[in-house]
């Protein structure tokens, strides 16, 4: 019987840190993007509802697959059990790193010497 893998993916988006849980994570078919599929959220049958998790659940409602730019991904962990998905404020200064290209063409005239 194959093991059920669950991945915790943390990424930055519009000044916030998103923490989501997914069953599939890969480099995807788009260059420079991480692909996450089968997002996992808590059970709706629980009596106590977390407004933070409900907010992120409604934001990703109907999403089959999501592509995240490599430079926005902060961390990907394989975990034993699912936690609570959440959105939190980005802590730190108001200075953000400028996205750097993944591929830079060689400098010069293109002729090897």
N, C-alpha and C positions, 0 to 999 in steps of 0.2 A: 504494500500500500504506500503510495507516494506521500511524503511529508507535506503538510500545508505550510507554505512559507508566507510570512507576513512581513512587509517592509515598512518601516517608518521613514517617510520622506519629509525633509524640512527644506523649504525654499522661500526666497524673498520675492514679494510681489507688491508693487505700489506702496512701498514703505511699511509693509507688514510681513511678519514671519508666519507662514502657513506650515502646519504639522498635520500630515494626513497619513493614513495607513492604506496600503495597497497589496494585492496578492501577486501582481506581476510588475516588474521593473526591468527595463532594458534600454539599450542605447538607441533603439528605434530606427526608423528608416530615413528620418530627416537628419542631415548632418548638423551637429552642434546641439542636438536636443536629446533629453532623456524622456522616455515614454513610460507613463504609469497607467496601469489598467486595473479594473476590478477594485475600485475604492471600497474600503470597508468602514462602516460606521456602526455605532452602538445600536442596540435593539430599541425599536420604538415602543415596545411593550412595557418598558420600565416605568415606574410611577414617577420618579424624579427625572425631569428633563434638564439637560445642560443647555442654556441659551447659546453658548459659544459653539457647541457642537451642532446645534440645530441651524445656526447661521451658516456654517461651512457646509452642512449637508444640503441646505437649500441652494447654495451657490453652485455645487457640483451635481445637482439633481439632473438626471438625464444625460450626464456625461459618460460616454463609453470609454474613451481614452483621452488622456491629456498629455501634451508635449510641453516640457519645461526646458527653457534655454539652459545650457550647461552652466553659464556664469551666474544663474540665479539659484542653483541647487547648493545648499549649505551642507547637507549631510544625508546619507542613506544608510539605515541600519536594518539588519535582519533581526527581528525580535521574536520571542517565544509566544507572546500573546499581545493582542491588540490593546492599545490605550485609548485615550480620548483625543479625538481630532480637535484642533483649535487654531485660532488666529490670534496672534499677539503683536503688540507694537514693536517695531524695530528699535532696539536700544542703541544708544551711542550718539555720535555726533551727526550733524546734518550734512556731512560730506560723504558722498557715495563714490565707490570705485567706478571709474569709467569702464564699460565693457570692452574687453580686449578681443581682437579677432583670434580665432582658433588656428587659422592658417594664414601665414604671411608669406607672400611670394619672395623668392630670393632677390637680394638687392643687386644692383649692377646691370649690365647689359644682357644678362642671361646666358653668356658664353662661359663655359668652364675653362679654367686655365690650368 
